[in-house]
């Protein structure tokens, strides 16, 4: 069985969730987020692209409703004992089969918490779910009940994240070695991802971001590779991943020679990162961290180049992205606490001069501040 945590840790997690359910008078949670299922039971799949629900009652009952393709997946990767299958056929309504399960659990007219904020619950499926449960029970949006518990990492989770950070460093070393005039982005990407796989890592929650020339100003993956020019720039945002836990890094590498704008933007990124580090500590809010980012950048001539967020939490996440809750943006009141993990990215995309500069690192919150998990230098490296 591919369980990556002890029985005791899973039991402690379940106990915490049930306690929160009771405090909110929630009789059962309907879980659709794959992150929640993985954290609570170990269940590891991409089958959440179809209708799939894990029911957790306040009495500790766990029932998974899924498709036949995921029966053995759940048996082999989770501690779920009660697995029900809905059958693929025309006009089938798995929400009605879920309702039948809820009826047998005596949950009629009870309070049901639902993870609506989930890639595992499409708009169509949510409409189908609401229609099936209309006048059956009281429905409550509890999208973040488990997510908030996931924010603070256990010691075992931190070990996995540290391993992910080691793999990210290895990938960055590959990128530095290969990034030079005439190099092909395909080769760089291949070596970076290969370093993570060869280290025992996993696929990331979203594609590695790679772009050069004018496309170095993009901070999303796109299809199409090119060779680096004699004078160029290369932006990379990627993550080491281990047991689905992520540790991300971001860099822009000037190719051939750094322009004056590269040097100026780099100094701003470094100053902003250091300023954000000073606020990434117990008792600060996510908004406090972003405010440091804003203050440093907005007093420069490159104010227009910054984004409206400077990072987000990281943990065990699944496709389509590795970004976790919460984000670091203006006035976000979420409090920062020990053993939370954040990726902070100082992203400057200056359209006027077509210059990119990015500097991103992952941190764990400690009792006295924060610790940068990447062990490589922050210096500007020219390829």
C-alpha positions in Angstrom: 0.0 0.0 0.0 1.4 3.4 -1.1 0.7 5.3 2.1 3.2 8.0 2.9 2.2 8.9 6.4 1.7 6.8 9.6 -1.6 5.5 10.7 -1.3 7.8 13.7 -0.8 10.9 11.6 -3.9 10.1 9.5 -5.9 9.5 12.7 -4.8 12.8 14.1 -5.8 14.6 10.9 -9.2 13.0 10.9 -9.7 13.9 14.6 -8.9 17.5 13.9 -11.4 17.7 11.0 -14.2 16.0 12.9 -13.6 18.4 15.8 -13.9 21.4 13.4 -17.1 19.8 11.9 -18.7 19.5 15.3 -17.8 23.1 16.2 -19.6 24.2 13.0 -22.5 21.8 13.5 -21.6 20.0 10.3 -22.9 16.4 10.2 -21.0 15.4 7.1 -18.4 16.8 4.7 -18.7 16.1 1.0 -15.1 16.2 -0.2 -14.3 16.9 -3.9 -10.9 18.4 -3.6 -8.2 15.9 -4.4 -5.8 17.7 -2.0 -8.3 17.0 0.8 -8.7 13.4 0.0 -4.9 12.9 -0.2 -4.2 14.7 3.0 -7.0 12.9 4.9 -6.7 9.4 3.6 -3.6 9.1 1.3 -5.9 8.6 -1.8 -3.8 9.4 -4.8 -5.4 9.8 -8.3 -6.3 12.1 -11.1 -9.7 10.5 -11.2 -11.2 13.7 -9.7 -11.6 15.0 -13.3 -14.8 12.9 -13.1 -17.6 13.0 -10.5 -16.0 11.7 -7.3 -16.9 12.4 -3.7 -15.5 11.3 -0.3 -18.1 11.5 2.4 -16.8 12.0 6.0 -19.4 12.0 8.8 -19.0 13.6 12.2 -19.1 10.0 13.5 -16.0 9.1 11.5 -17.6 7.2 8.6 -15.7 7.5 5.3 -17.3 6.4 2.1 -15.8 7.1 -1.4 -18.0 7.3 -4.4 -15.9 6.9 -7.6 -15.7 5.1 -10.9 -14.5 1.6 -11.5 -11.1 2.8 -12.9 -10.3 4.2 -9.4 -11.4 1.2 -7.3 -8.0 -0.3 -7.1 -6.4 3.1 -7.0 -8.2 3.8 -3.8 -7.6 0.3 -2.4 -3.8 0.6 -3.0 -3.1 4.2 -2.1 -5.6 5.1 0.8 -7.0 3.9 4.1 -10.5 4.1 2.8 -12.4 0.8 3.3 -15.8 1.6 2.0 -15.6 2.3 -1.8 -18.7 2.6 -3.9 -18.7 2.6 -7.7 -21.0 4.6 -10.0 -21.3 3.1 -13.5 -20.6 4.9 -16.7 -23.7 5.0 -18.8 -25.7 7.4 -20.8 -27.7 9.9 -18.7 -26.4 8.4 -15.4 -26.5 10.8 -12.5 -23.9 10.0 -9.8 -25.2 12.7 -7.6 -28.3 10.6 -7.1 -26.2 7.7 -6.1 -24.4 10.0 -3.6 -27.8 10.9 -2.3 -28.7 7.3 -1.7 -25.5 6.9 0.3 -26.4 10.0 2.4 -29.9 8.6 3.0 -28.4 5.3 4.4 -26.2 7.4 6.7 -29.3 9.1 8.1 -28.2 12.5 6.9 -31.6 13.7 5.6 -32.4 17.2 7.0 -28.9 17.4 8.4 -26.1 19.9 7.8 -23.8 19.0 4.9 -20.6 20.8 4.2 -19.5 20.8 0.6 -16.2 21.6 -1.0 -17.5 23.8 -3.8 -14.1 25.5 -4.4 -12.7 22.5 -6.2 -11.4 21.5 -9.6 -13.0 18.1 -8.9 -16.5 19.7 -8.9 -17.3 21.3 -12.3 -20.1 23.8 -12.6 -22.3 21.2 -14.3 -21.6 18.6 -11.6 -22.3 21.2 -8.9 -25.6 22.0 -10.5 -26.4 18.3 -10.6 -25.4 17.9 -7.0 -27.4 20.9 -5.8 -30.5 19.6 -7.7 -30.2 16.2 -6.2 -29.8 17.5 -2.7 -32.5 20.2 -3.0 -34.9 19.9 0.0 -32.9 16.9 1.2 -30.5 18.6 3.6 -29.1 22.0 4.6 -26.0 22.7 2.3 -23.1 24.8 3.5 -20.0 25.9 1.6 -17.1 24.4 3.5 -14.6 24.7 0.8 -11.8 25.7 3.2 -12.5 23.6 6.3 -9.8 21.1 5.5 -7.7 23.6 3.5 -7.1 25.7 6.6 -5.9 22.6 8.5 -3.6 21.7 5.6 -1.9 25.1 5.8 0.2 24.2 8.9 2.5 21.3 8.0 3.4 18.3 10.1 7.0 17.3 10.7 6.7 14.5 8.1 5.2 16.9 5.6 8.1 19.3 6.2 10.6 16.4 5.5 8.9 15.9 2.1 9.0 19.6 1.3 12.7 19.8 2.2 13.3 16.9 -0.2 11.3 18.7 -2.9 13.5 21.8 -2.3 16.6 19.6 -2.8 15.2 18.5 -6.1 14.4 22.0 -7.1 18.0 23.1 -6.5 19.2 20.3 -8.7 16.9 21.4 -11.5 18.2 25.0 -11.2 21.8 23.8 -11.3 20.9 22.0 -14.6 19.3 25.2 -15.9 22.4 27.4 -15.1 24.7 24.9 -16.7 22.7 24.6 -20.0 21.5 28.2 -20.4 23.8 29.8 -23.0 23.6 31.3 -26.5 22.3 28.7 -29.0 20.9 26.4 -26.3 17.5 24.9 -27.0 14.7 25.5 -24.5 13.7 21.9 -25.0 17.0 20.6 -23.7 16.9 22.9 -20.7 13.4 21.8 -19.8 14.2 18.1 -20.3 17.3 18.2 -18.0 15.4 20.1 -15.3 12.5 17.8 -15.2 14.8 14.8 -15.5 16.8 15.9 -12.4 13.6 15.8 -10.4 12.4 12.4 -11.7 15.9 10.9 -11.2 15.8 12.1 -7.6 12.6 10.2 -7.0 10.3 13.2 -7.5 6.9 13.6 -9.1 5.2 15.5 -11.8 4.4 19.1 -10.7 0.8 20.4 -10.2 1.3 22.5 -13.3 3.8 22.7 -16.2 7.2 24.2 -15.7 7.2 27.8 -17.0 9.8 28.5 -19.5 10.1 31.5 -22.0 12.8 33.4 -23.7 13.1 36.6 -25.7 9.8 38.6 -25.5 8.2 35.4 -24.0 10.4 35.7 -21.0 7.8 38.3 -19.8 5.1 35.5 -19.6 4.4 33.8 -16.3 2.4 30.9 -17.7 3.4 27.8 -19.6 2.7 27.8 -23.4 3.5 25.4 -26.2 6.5 25.9 -28.5 10.3 25.8 -27.9 13.0 28.0 -29.4 16.8 28.3 -29.3 18.4 31.1 -27.3 19.9 34.1 -29.2 23.4 35.5 -28.7 21.8 38.2 -26.5 18.6 36.9 -24.8 16.8 36.4 -21.6 15.3 33.2 -20.1 12.6 33.0 -17.5 12.1 29.8 -15.5 9.5 29.0 -12.8 9.4 25.5 -11.6 9.1 23.3 -8.6 10.7 20.3 -7.0 8.0 17.8 -6.1 8.2 14.9 -3.7 5.1 12.9 -2.6 3.1 15.7 -4.3 4.7 18.3 -2.0 6.1 21.3 -3.8 9.0 23.7 -3.4 9.2 26.3 -6.1 11.9 28.5 -7.5 11.9 31.3 -10.1 14.7 33.0 -12.0 15.4 35.1 -15.0 18.7 34.4 -16.6 20.2 37.0 -19.0 21.9 35.3 -21.9 25.2 36.5 -23.3 25.1 39.7 -21.4 22.8 41.4 -18.9 21.3 44.7 -20.1 21.2 47.7 -17.8 17.5 47.1 -17.2 18.3 43.5 -16.1 20.7 44.7 -13.5 18.4 47.4 -12.2 15.4 45.1 -12.0 17.5 42.4 -10.3 18.5 44.8 -7.5 14.9 45.7 -7.0 13.8 42.0 -6.9 16.5 41.2 -4.4 15.6 44.2 -2.2 11.9 43.3 -2.4 12.6 39.6 -1.5 14.6 40.6 1.5 11.9 43.0 2.6 9.2 40.4 2.3 11.4 37.9 4.2 11.4 40.3 7.1 7.6 40.2 7.4 7.2 36.5 6.6 7.0 35.5 10.3 4.6 34.4 13.0 2.0 37.1 13.7 2.2 38.9 10.4 -0.6 38.7 7.8 -0.3 37.7 4.2 -1.2 41.3 3.4 1.8 42.6 5.5 4.2 40.6 3.4 2.7 41.9 0.1 2.9 45.5 1.5 6.7 45.1 1.7 6.7 44.0 -2.0 4.6 47.0 -3.0 6.6 49.5 -1.0 10.0 48.5 -2.5 8.8 48.3 -6.1 6.4 51.2 -6.2 9.0 53.8 -5.3 11.0 52.9 -8.5 10.5 53.7 -12.1 9.5 50.1 -12.7 6.2 50.3 -10.7 4.2 49.2 -13.8 6.2 46.0 -14.1 4.9 44.4 -10.8 2.0 42.1 -10.2 -0.8 42.3 -7.6 0.4 39.3 -5.6 3.8 38.2 -4.6 3.4 34.6 -3.6 1.2 31.8 -2.1 1.2 28.8 0.1 2.7 25.5 -1.1 1.9 21.9 -0.1 0.6 18.7 -1.6 -1.4 19.9 -4.6 -2.6 18.3 -7.8 -3.2 19.5 -11.4 -4.1 21.9 -12.8 -1.7 24.0 -10.5 0.6 23.9 -7.6 -0.7 27.2 -6.1 -2.3 26.6 -2.7 -4.3 28.9 -0.3 -3.7 31.6 0.7 -2.1 34.1 -1.6 0.1 37.1 -0.6 -1.9 40.1 -1.8 -3.0 43.5 -0.6 -4.7 43.5 2.8 -5.1 39.7 3.0 -5.9 39.2 6.7 -4.8 35.6 6.9 -2.3 35.2 9.8 1.0 33.6 9.2 2.0 30.8 11.7 4.8 28.3 12.4 5.3 25.5 9.9 3.4 27.2 7.1 5.2 27.1 3.7 5.2 30.0 1.2 6.6 30.6 -2.2 7.5 34.3 -2.6 8.0 35.5 -6.2 9.3 38.9 -7.1 8.1 39.2 -10.6 8.9 42.2 -12.8 7.8 42.2 -16.4 8.7 45.6 -18.0 6.8 45.8 -21.2 8.2 49.2 -22.2 11.8 47.8 -22.5 10.7 44.1 -23.1 12.8 43.1 -20.1 12.0 40.4 -17.5 13.5 39.9 -14.1 12.2 37.3 -11.6 13.4 36.0 -8.3 11.4 33.4 -6.4 12.2 31.2 -3.4 10.2 28.9 -1.0 10.3 29.4 2.8 9.1 27.7 5.9 7.9 29.7 8.8 9.9 29.1 12.0 9.6 30.3 15.6 12.0 33.2 14.9 11.2 34.1 11.3 11.5 32.1 8.1 13.9 29.7 6.5 14.8 29.7 2.8 14.6 26.1 1.7 16.6 26.6 -1.5 20.3 26.4 -0.7 21.7 28.0 -3.9 22.9 31.5 -4.4 20.5 34.4 -5.1 23.1 36.2 -7.3 22.2 37.1 -10.8 23.6 34.4 -13.1 24.3 35.3 -16.7 24.2 32.4 -19.2 
